[in-house]
Amino acid sequence: MKKKRSIVDNRRNSILEELRANGEIKADALAKKYQVTPLTIRRDLQWLEDNNKIERFYGGAVLADKETASVDEVDECKNMIAKYAASLVEDGDSIYINTSMTALRMIEYLGNKRVTVITNNGRVFAMKIPESIQVIITGGELRYPKYAMVGNFAQRNLGKVTVKKSFLGCSGLTAEKGMTTEIMNEAPINSMMVKNVAGAAYILADHTKIGVDSSFVSVGTENITHVITDEKASEEELEKLRERRIKVIQVKKQ
């Protein structure tokens, strides 16, 4: 029963996270994504609405006004994390960036640094890339709604490259399980992006991700060395990470 409850909670948290990223969701797309019945999704949306997280409309939902204000705050934290992470990139570096929106925002803060970015994040096509930045796409099977490139093709290409630094966002991060994601096919990609690094691999996780356990483990705690989060993250959860000898960096509003 406890395991079943955890699956339901993780799915509802994931739905809310998707809403925060996209602003609107459709019930039929959610049923297909999570491989559950439309009735199950309707129950999830009803629960989220009853808890003042969303507002439903026929066939889908949007964020509630209160939750939208919270999203603005989280968005600011994500920007601070991305900006700090970009400051760790040096001229001439090659880096990995995964499907995380926070990690992808780093490109906006790299300035005129000559950097090679290797990514499986399809959203990079919609960005204005500075001439000093070379972007290499892994290729692979494109998965919506995150525009993630996954599968054997992407893994084979990643297996041929070792970069200087890696920057990965996540769905959740705990001291017990490590970095987790809601998308099963992203887990092996994230794992490779941590292993094939000559220097440091950084996990980017705003306070809403700290202490959250999502469905699939991407990187176990034993392989995590650096975490970048914000000042709103649970100190209790961060201390658990520090006890595992993980360096935790908290960015603060200027």
C-alpha positions in Angstrom: 0.0 0.0 0.0 2.9 2.4 0.9 4.5 1.7 -2.5 1.2 2.3 -4.3 0.7 5.6 -2.5 4.3 6.7 -3.4 3.6 6.0 -7.1 0.4 8.1 -7.0 2.2 11.0 -5.1 5.1 10.9 -7.6 2.7 11.0 -10.6 0.8 14.0 -9.1 4.0 15.8 -8.4 5.2 15.2 -11.9 1.9 16.5 -13.3 2.3 19.6 -11.3 5.9 20.0 -12.4 4.9 19.7 -16.0 2.3 22.4 -15.5 4.9 24.7 -14.1 7.1 24.1 -17.1 4.4 24.4 -19.8 1.5 26.3 -18.3 -1.2 24.0 -19.5 -1.7 20.2 -19.8 -4.2 17.9 -21.6 -5.7 15.0 -19.8 -5.5 12.6 -22.7 -1.8 13.3 -23.2 -1.2 12.7 -19.4 -2.9 9.3 -19.6 -0.7 8.3 -22.5 2.5 9.5 -20.9 1.9 7.8 -17.5 0.3 4.8 -19.1 -2.8 5.0 -16.9 -6.5 5.2 -17.6 -8.2 8.6 -18.3 -10.2 8.0 -15.1 -7.0 7.8 -13.1 -5.8 11.1 -14.5 -9.2 12.8 -13.8 -8.8 11.7 -10.2 -5.3 13.1 -10.1 -6.5 16.4 -11.5 -9.4 16.5 -9.1 -7.1 16.0 -6.2 -4.8 18.8 -7.4 -7.7 21.1 -7.8 -9.1 20.2 -4.4 -5.7 21.2 -2.9 -5.8 24.5 -4.8 -2.9 23.6 -7.0 -4.7 23.8 -10.4 -7.8 24.9 -12.2 -9.5 22.4 -14.4 -11.1 23.0 -17.8 -12.7 20.6 -20.2 -10.0 18.1 -21.2 -7.1 19.6 -19.2 -5.9 22.0 -16.5 -3.9 25.2 -15.8 -2.1 26.3 -12.7 -4.1 28.0 -9.9 -3.4 31.7 -9.4 -1.7 31.0 -6.0 0.5 28.3 -7.6 1.4 30.6 -10.5 2.9 33.1 -8.0 4.9 30.3 -6.5 6.1 29.3 -10.0 7.5 32.9 -10.5 9.5 32.5 -7.3 10.8 29.1 -8.3 11.7 30.5 -11.8 13.8 33.1 -10.1 15.6 30.5 -8.2 16.2 28.5 -11.4 17.7 31.5 -13.0 20.1 32.1 -10.1 21.2 28.5 -10.2 21.8 28.7 -14.0 23.7 31.9 -13.7 26.0 30.5 -11.0 26.5 27.3 -12.9 27.5 29.2 -16.0 30.2 31.0 -13.9 31.9 27.7 -13.4 32.4 27.2 -17.1 35.7 28.3 -18.4 36.8 29.5 -21.8 37.5 26.4 -24.0 35.4 24.0 -21.9 33.3 21.2 -23.3 30.2 20.5 -21.2 27.2 18.2 -21.0 23.7 19.7 -20.5 20.7 17.4 -20.1 17.0 17.9 -20.7 16.7 20.2 -17.7 15.3 23.8 -18.4 17.5 25.1 -15.6 20.6 23.6 -17.1 19.7 24.8 -20.6 19.4 28.4 -19.3 23.1 28.4 -18.6 23.7 29.1 -22.3 22.1 32.6 -21.7 24.8 33.4 -19.1 27.9 32.0 -20.8 28.7 35.4 -22.5 31.5 35.3 -25.0 33.2 32.2 -23.6 34.2 29.7 -26.3 32.3 26.6 -25.1 31.2 23.3 -26.7 27.8 22.2 -25.4 26.8 18.6 -26.0 23.1 18.1 -25.2 20.1 15.8 -25.7 17.7 18.8 -25.0 15.7 19.5 -28.1 14.6 22.8 -26.8 18.0 24.2 -27.7 16.7 24.6 -31.3 14.4 27.4 -30.1 17.3 29.3 -28.5 19.4 32.1 -29.9 23.0 30.7 -29.6 26.0 33.0 -29.4 28.6 32.5 -32.1 31.2 31.6 -29.5 29.2 28.5 -28.4 29.2 25.3 -30.5 26.2 23.1 -29.8 26.4 19.4 -30.6 23.1 17.4 -30.5 23.2 13.8 -29.4 20.5 12.7 -31.7 18.2 9.8 -30.8 14.5 9.2 -30.3 12.6 12.5 -29.6 10.3 12.3 -26.6 7.6 14.9 -25.7 6.7 17.0 -23.8 10.4 17.6 -22.8 11.8 17.3 -26.3 14.3 14.8 -24.8 16.5 12.8 -27.2 16.9 9.3 -25.7 17.5 5.7 -26.7 20.4 3.6 -28.0 21.4 6.1 -30.7 21.9 8.9 -28.2 23.7 6.6 -25.8 26.1 5.4 -28.5 27.0 8.9 -29.4 27.5 9.9 -25.8 29.8 6.9 -25.3 32.3 8.4 -27.7 32.7 11.7 -25.9 34.4 12.8 -22.6 33.8 16.4 -21.6 35.4 18.6 -19.0 32.2 19.4 -16.9 28.7 18.2 -16.7 25.5 20.1 -15.6 22.4 18.1 -15.0 18.9 19.1 -13.8 16.6 16.6 -12.1 13.1 15.8 -11.1 14.2 14.9 -7.5 17.2 14.6 -5.3 17.5 12.7 -2.0 20.4 11.4 0.1 18.9 8.0 0.0 18.4 7.4 -3.7 20.3 10.3 -5.4 19.2 12.0 -8.6 15.9 10.8 -10.0 13.8 11.5 -13.1 10.2 10.8 -14.1 11.2 9.6 -17.6 12.7 6.1 -17.6 14.6 6.5 -20.9 16.4 9.6 -19.6 18.0 7.8 -16.7 20.8 6.0 -18.7 21.6 9.2 -20.6 22.0 11.2 -17.3 24.1 8.4 -15.9 26.5 8.6 -18.9 26.7 12.4 -18.6 28.1 11.9 -15.1 30.5 9.1 -15.9 32.0 10.5 -19.0 33.4 13.6 -17.4 37.1 14.5 -16.9 36.3 17.2 -14.2 33.3 17.8 -12.0 29.6 16.9 -12.6 27.1 19.3 -11.1 23.5 18.4 -10.2 21.3 21.5 -10.5 18.3 21.3 -8.2 16.1 24.2 -7.0 14.5 23.9 -3.6 11.3 22.2 -5.0 13.5 19.2 -6.0 15.4 18.7 -2.8 14.1 15.8 -0.8 11.8 14.7 -3.6 12.0 11.1 -4.8 10.9 10.6 -8.4 10.4 7.3 -10.2 13.7 6.4 -11.8 17.3 6.7 -10.4 19.6 8.5 -12.8 22.7 8.9 -10.6 23.1 7.2 -7.2 24.3 9.2 -4.3 27.7 7.5 -4.3 28.4 9.1 -7.8 27.2 12.6 -6.9 30.0 15.1 -5.9 28.5 18.6 -6.4 24.9 20.0 -6.0 23.9 23.5 -6.8 20.6 24.7 -5.2 19.1 27.8 -3.7 18.7 29.3 -0.2 15.1 28.0 0.2 16.1 24.4 0.1 15.5 22.3 3.2 18.5 22.5 5.5 17.7 19.1 6.9 17.8 17.5 3.5 20.9 19.3 2.5 22.7 18.2 5.7 21.9 14.6 4.7 23.6 15.2 1.4 26.6 16.7 3.2 26.9 13.7 5.4 27.4 11.7 2.2 30.4 14.0 1.4 28.6 15.8 -1.3 29.6 19.5 -1.8 26.4 21.6 -1.6 26.5 25.1 -3.0 23.5 27.4 -2.2 23.1 30.4 -4.4 21.5 33.5 -2.8 19.6 36.5 -4.0 21.8 39.5 -4.4 
